[in-house]
Amino acid sequence: QVQLVESGGGLVQPGGSLRLSCAASGRAVSSENVQWYRQAPGKGRELVAVIGHLGTTLYGDSVKGRSTISRDNATNTVHLQINNLKPEDTAIYYCNHMYWGQGTQVTVSS
C-alpha cells in the first residue's frame, strides 16, 4: 500500500512562490504516474499537474507556464513548484498515486 504525505503549503502573498512536496512510502514512485490536484472551497477537485512514468509532464490550464512538477528518486518524493501565486490558487493541494494524501493547504492572500 502506498502512503503519500504532502507538505510545503502555507500562507503566501500574491506573486509569491511555493514548493509543495509529496513524500511516498510503501512503494517507489520513481517510474510511476503521480498527479497533483487541488480543491478550493465549494469547488470540485481540479487536476493541477502530472508527471508520467517516463518523466513527461502535463499541466492544468490554471497553472500552465508558472508551475513545475518534478521527481526526486533518491527521496521518493514528487515536488510541485508554483510561481506567481494568485488568490485563486488558494486550495488544498493533494497528490495521488493509487491513493490520496491528506493534502496541504495553500492560501494566497495579502
Residue frames relative to the residue before (quaternion, step in Angstrom):
aa qw qx qy qz dx dy dz
Q 1.0000 0.0000 0.0000 0.0000 0.00 0.00 0.00
V 0.3479 -0.7353 0.5470 0.1979 3.55 -0.97 0.89
Q 0.1043 -0.7515 0.6461 0.0834 3.55 -1.09 0.74
L 0.1214 -0.7959 0.5929 0.0169 3.53 -0.88 1.05
V 0.0514 -0.7913 0.6093 -0.0026 3.56 -0.89 0.96
E 0.2032 -0.7871 0.5754 0.0901 3.54 -0.63 1.18
S 0.0450 0.7753 -0.6291 0.0331 3.54 -1.21 0.61
G 0.6167 0.5960 -0.3957 0.3286 3.54 -1.33 0.11
G 0.5165 0.6402 -0.4260 0.3766 3.56 1.23 -0.07
G 0.1752 0.7853 -0.5847 0.1031 3.53 -1.30 0.09
L 0.6087 -0.5146 0.4469 0.4062 3.50 -1.35 -0.32
V 0.0615 0.7977 -0.5937 0.0856 3.56 -0.75 1.03
Q 0.4900 -0.6624 0.4820 0.2980 3.55 -1.10 0.66
P 0.6230 -0.5197 0.4099 0.4169 3.59 -1.15 0.45
G 0.7537 0.3308 -0.2818 0.4930 3.54 -0.94 0.96
G 0.5859 0.5950 -0.3611 0.4150 3.55 1.24 -0.25
S 0.3846 -0.7064 0.5501 0.2247 3.53 -1.37 -0.06
L 0.0722 -0.7645 0.6373 0.0643 3.51 -1.30 0.44
R 0.1825 -0.7377 0.6369 0.1295 3.51 -1.23 0.56
L 0.1527 -0.7945 0.5855 0.0512 3.53 -0.49 1.23
S 0.1762 -0.7860 0.5864 0.0860 3.54 -1.13 0.69
C 0.1269 -0.7545 0.6410 0.0613 3.52 -1.19 0.72
A 0.1085 -0.8138 0.5707 0.0166 3.54 -0.26 1.32
A 0.1806 -0.8029 0.5645 0.0647 3.55 -0.74 1.11
S 0.0043 -0.7681 0.6402 0.0147 3.53 -1.18 0.66
G 0.7082 0.4494 -0.3326 0.4311 3.53 -1.19 0.53
R 0.7824 0.0054 0.0105 0.6226 3.54 1.27 -0.36
A 0.4327 -0.6818 0.5192 0.2801 3.56 -0.97 0.78
V 0.1832 -0.7935 0.5725 0.0952 3.57 -0.89 0.92
S 0.3239 0.7938 -0.4661 0.2183 3.55 1.28 0.28
S 0.7924 0.1793 -0.1100 0.5726 3.59 1.12 -0.48
E 0.5266 0.6169 -0.4042 0.4227 3.53 1.09 0.77
N 0.5218 -0.5843 0.5049 0.3626 3.53 -1.28 0.30
V 0.0088 0.7739 -0.6323 0.0346 3.55 -0.90 0.98
Q 0.1508 -0.8055 0.5709 0.0506 3.54 -0.92 0.94
W 0.2200 -0.6980 0.6578 0.1780 3.51 -1.33 0.45
Y 0.0639 -0.7606 0.6460 0.0117 3.52 -1.05 0.95
R 0.1181 -0.7649 0.6188 0.1340 3.53 -1.30 0.13
Q 0.1296 -0.7724 0.6178 0.0700 3.51 -1.26 0.55
A 0.2162 -0.7736 0.5879 0.0955 3.53 -0.62 1.19
P 0.6619 -0.5084 0.3558 0.4204 3.59 -1.17 0.47
G 0.8472 0.1589 -0.1368 0.4882 3.54 -0.87 1.00
K 0.6855 0.4507 -0.2806 0.4982 3.58 1.26 0.11
G 0.5793 -0.5854 0.4436 0.3534 3.53 -1.30 0.28
R 0.6256 -0.5351 0.4038 0.3991 3.53 -1.29 0.19
E 0.1726 -0.8067 0.5645 0.0279 3.55 -0.86 1.08
L 0.4225 -0.6885 0.5254 0.2671 3.58 -0.93 0.88
V 0.2116 -0.7936 0.5631 0.0910 3.57 -0.83 1.05
A 0.7904 -0.1745 0.1651 0.5636 3.57 0.78 -0.99
V 0.1470 -0.7647 0.6235 0.0693 3.51 -1.29 0.57
I 0.0893 -0.7355 0.6638 0.1016 3.53 -1.16 0.64
G 0.3246 -0.7880 0.5008 0.1514 3.53 -0.68 1.15
H 0.6969 -0.4969 0.3187 0.4072 3.53 -1.27 0.26
L 0.6982 0.4036 -0.2765 0.5226 3.60 1.19 -0.32
G 0.6307 -0.5656 0.3255 0.4199 3.57 1.26 0.20
T 0.4496 0.6706 -0.4730 0.3528 3.56 1.21 0.07
T 0.2117 -0.7955 0.5610 0.0877 3.55 -1.09 0.71
L 0.0871 -0.7637 0.6392 0.0247 3.50 -1.25 0.61
Y 0.1190 -0.8121 0.5701 0.0364 3.56 -0.96 0.88
G 0.4955 -0.6253 0.5131 0.3166 3.52 -1.18 0.62
D 0.6433 -0.5547 0.3633 0.3827 3.56 -1.13 0.61
S 0.6447 0.5662 -0.3283 0.3950 3.57 1.03 -0.76
V 0.7848 0.2767 -0.1582 0.5315 3.63 1.11 -0.47
K 0.4079 0.7364 -0.4652 0.2737 3.57 1.26 -0.09
G 0.7893 0.2966 -0.2418 0.4802 3.55 -0.92 0.95
R 0.7806 0.2330 -0.1547 0.5590 3.59 1.22 -0.21
S 0.6851 0.4329 -0.2768 0.5163 3.55 1.24 0.36
T 0.0707 -0.7802 0.6205 0.0343 3.55 -1.18 0.65
I 0.1480 -0.7551 0.6333 0.0830 3.54 -0.90 0.99
S 0.0355 0.8033 -0.5906 0.0685 3.56 -0.92 0.91
R 0.2983 -0.7538 0.5648 0.1543 3.53 -1.29 0.38
D 0.1592 -0.7497 0.6358 0.0913 3.56 -1.05 0.84
N 0.2656 -0.8078 0.5049 0.1483 3.56 -0.16 1.26
A 0.6038 0.5872 -0.3630 0.3986 3.59 1.05 -0.65
T 0.7781 0.2871 -0.1498 0.5383 3.57 1.07 -0.73
N 0.3986 -0.7361 0.4646 0.2889 3.60 1.31 0.11
T 0.4911 0.6524 -0.4007 0.4154 3.54 1.04 0.90
V 0.1844 -0.7431 0.6319 0.1208 3.53 -1.16 0.71
H 0.1903 -0.7985 0.5665 0.0722 3.56 -0.85 1.03
L 0.1136 -0.7507 0.6445 0.0906 3.50 -1.29 0.52
Q 0.1197 -0.7809 0.6124 0.0279 3.54 -0.59 1.21
I 0.0140 -0.7789 0.6270 -0.0033 3.56 -0.87 0.97
N 0.1552 -0.7920 0.5885 0.0479 3.53 -0.79 1.10
N 0.8155 0.2392 -0.1787 0.4958 3.54 -1.32 0.25
L 0.0509 0.8495 -0.5214 0.0631 3.54 0.88 1.00
K 0.1981 -0.7720 0.5999 0.0702 3.52 -1.14 0.83
P 0.6502 -0.5171 0.3620 0.4229 3.61 -1.13 0.44
E 0.6624 0.5182 -0.3147 0.4401 3.59 1.04 -0.66
D 0.5515 0.5763 -0.4012 0.4503 3.58 1.30 0.04
T 0.4469 0.6933 -0.4511 0.3407 3.58 1.28 -0.13
A 0.3330 0.7126 -0.5401 0.2993 3.55 -0.65 1.16
I 0.4522 -0.5774 0.5653 0.3776 3.50 -1.37 -0.07
Y 0.2222 -0.7881 0.5675 0.0863 3.54 -0.81 1.08
Y 0.0926 -0.8043 0.5870 -0.0076 3.54 -0.83 1.09
C 0.2114 -0.7244 0.6266 0.1949 3.53 -1.17 0.52
N 0.1402 -0.8006 0.5819 0.0276 3.50 -1.22 0.58
H 0.2221 0.6872 -0.6830 0.1089 3.49 -1.13 0.88
M 0.8152 -0.1284 -0.0028 0.5647 3.52 -0.09 1.35
Y 0.7806 0.1189 -0.0534 0.6113 3.58 1.09 -0.70
W 0.4261 -0.6818 0.5319 0.2658 3.53 -1.33 0.29
G 0.3885 -0.6576 0.5802 0.2828 3.51 -1.23 0.53
Q 0.6585 -0.5248 0.3719 0.3907 3.55 -1.33 -0.03
G 0.5099 -0.6700 0.3956 0.3669 3.57 1.28 -0.26
T 0.1498 -0.7497 0.6354 0.1086 3.52 -1.33 0.39
Q 0.4085 -0.7458 0.4824 0.2102 3.54 -0.83 1.06
V 0.0694 -0.7562 0.6497 0.0352 3.53 -1.00 0.92
T 0.0160 -0.7881 0.6148 -0.0271 3.55 -0.79 1.08
V 0.1103 -0.7884 0.6045 0.0281 3.54 -0.73 1.11
S 0.2841 0.7517 -0.5335 0.2639 3.52 -0.40 1.25
S 0.3599 -0.7097 0.5563 0.2393 3.54 -1.17 0.59
